[in-house]
Amino acid sequence: MSLAELDFYFPFFVFFYGFLISLVCALPELLRIGEERMPEKWMQQLQAHRGLALFCLLIGSLWSLQNLLL
């Protein structure tokens, strides 16, 4: 993989990270499943990443859009 390809795909990875973490934190059913199956410390860590996920969702979407338009 060349640097040009990595530069093109990286914003999409950032966007999908933000999308997935935001989705998991926003849906009560997924949170309930996580609370049942994961240790409490992992759930706290997941909730702590919510702000980062929203930031990645915003920046990744704008950055991906810029890559697609240029």
Residue pairs with C-beta under 8 A, 6 or more apart in sequence:
8 67
11 60
11 63
11 64
11 66
11 67
12 60
12 64
13 60
14 56
14 59
14 60
14 63
15 56
15 57
15 60
15 61
15 63
15 64
16 60
17 53
17 56
17 60
18 52
18 53
18 54
18 55
18 56
18 57
18 58
18 59
18 60
18 61
19 57
19 60
20 53
21 46
21 49
21 50
21 52
21 53
21 56
22 50
22 53
22 54
22 57
23 30
24 30
24 31
24 34
24 46
25 31
25 46
25 47
25 50
25 53
34 42
34 43
34 46
35 43
38 46
